[in-house]
């Protein structure tokens, strides 16, 4: 039994590559890319500096690997998972799952460090800006568009342009992130963020409701106009 437990612990332990990326993210966030040295990184990881080059050819490659595993890259990777593909005919469930996964991502301290690093460094390191803005955002946007196109072709939503619908969905979520995680002195409590997510999803889904739901959508809109304004 002890052997089994030891084996399980070893399997769960981070690899040297994962430790390098974790410590590099911490170091880049604290000292900046330019101020971080491979020697200090090796010290934090607990390996020789020369051993770093067994995993990465240089500091730029480490930053590129960090970019490849956080932010829009992680969102795009989620969209390719089976649990999302199972929602390919369930637009409401898809949108809610994506939003809830983003809340988890936004709450991760590593994501905060990543945003700090990429904001400071994407204009300083050759290739990073293009890789971040063009490759990863384009990949995430393409996958999102494919889902909304599938919803439209199946008659599950009504939209003249799936790409713009996907962009509208993402834009609302980005605004929620700015409001609750970026602009304030401290992040909003999770229940408040979830409340904002739910309010936005109800509005967004009403906008793209399939033609069969048009009458229901009109009734909701009229009822909301007669009621009190929604809280900010």
Secondary structure, 3 states (H helix, E strand, C coil): CHHHHHHHHHHHCCCHHHHHHHHHHHHHHHHHHHHCCHHHHHHHHCCCHHHHCCCCCCHHHHHHHHHCCCCHHHHHHHHCCHHHHCCCCCHHHHHHHHHHHHHHHHHCHHHHHHHHHHHHHCCCCCCHHHHHHHHHHHHHHHHHHHHHHHHHHCCCECCCCHHHHHHHHHHHHHHHHHHHHHCCCCCCCHHHHHHHHHHHHHHHHHHCECHHHHHHHHHHHHHHHHCCCCCC
